[in-house]
Amino acid sequence: MAATKEKFKKNRALRFYNEVLGLDRLHYGLWNDSDSRNIDGLIQAQLRYEEFLSGEIELLFPENSNTTILDVGCGTGAMSETLYKKYFNVEGLSPDLYQKELFEKRIPVPFHLARYQTFASEKVYDLILMSESAQYIPLKSLFPKTDELLKDQGYLMVCDYFVLDQANGKMAKSGHKLSAFLEEANKNNYDLVKEVDITEAILPTLDTAKIFTQKYILPTIDIVQEKFQEKRPFIFKTLKWFFRKNIAKAQDNMILIDSAEFRRNKKYLFFIFKRRTSGNNNFS
C-alpha cells in the first residue's frame, strides 16, 4: 500500500501577524518593565528573546563555524537568520508553505518542508532548536526522532510553555504537561543541563494581546455586525444562529490571553538537554 502523501498549507495567522500587524516573529518575546505594552514593545521583546537564545547557543558553541543547527518550527526565518549571521550552519524546518516562502526569501540555507516527527535526514546536527515548537510535536515522538537527528552528546534546546499538573480548563489543553515532558527526556537518555523559568517575562505578551483585542478587534467586530444587521437583518439573524457555536467558542477562548490564568496553569521554560552517549553510529 502506497504511503499517504502529506498535505501542507499556508498559516493564515502568521500571514495576518506578518502582513497586517507588521510582526516578523510569532513567539512571546522577553519583556522588560520599561517596554511599552503595544506592538512596538512586543517587537522589542521578540528581538530580546532571540538575543537570549542566540547568546545561549554561543555559550554552548564558542567556536561556531562548523556547528550544525536544525531550527524546528522556524517561522519566518528570523531566528535562523540571526544564527546564519553569526556563522552557524543553520537549517530550517516547518510544515507550513507560507513559512517556506518567507524563509527562502530571507536566507540562502536549506529549508525542509516537513513535520518534525516524520522528517527523515541522513544528516545529524550538533543542536536542535525548538522555539515554541515542541508543543506541536507528539511527546512520544519528540525524543525518539531527536535521537535520529542529533549527534551523540549533541544538545536539544527547548523554549516553550508547559502545563502544570494542577492545571485545568482550556489552559490545560495546549502544551505538553511539564512532568511528562521531563520524564520522557530522562527515559530517552537526555540530561537536563540548564533550566530557566521565564514565565514572568513573557506574560506581558498576553496582557498586550488582551488590550489590543479589547481596544481594536472587538469594537471592529461590533461595528461590522451593527452595519450588517441594519442592511440585512434576516441574513444577520440566520448567520448568527448558524455560527452561534463559533461565536461562543471565540468568547470562551478569551481566557487563553488571560495572564493570571496562564500563571496559574502553566510555566514558560527554557531548557538545554544533552544527549548521553549511546554508542550508535552518529558521527560528525
Secondary structure, 3 states (H helix, E strand, C coil): CCCCCCCCECCHHHHHHHHHCCCCCCCCCCCCCCCCCCHHHHHHHHHHHHHHHHHHHHHHCCCCCCCEEEEECCCCCHHHHHHHHCCCEEEEEECEHHHHHHHHHHCCCCEEECCHHHCCCCCCEEEEEEECCHHHCCHHHHHHHHHHHEEEEEEEEEEEEEECCCCCCHHHHCCCEHHHHHHHHHHCCEEEEEEEECHHHHHHHHHHHHHHHHHHHHHHHHHHHHHHHHHCHHHHHHHHHHCHHHHHHHHHHHHHHCHHHHHHHEEEEEEEEEECCCCCCCCC
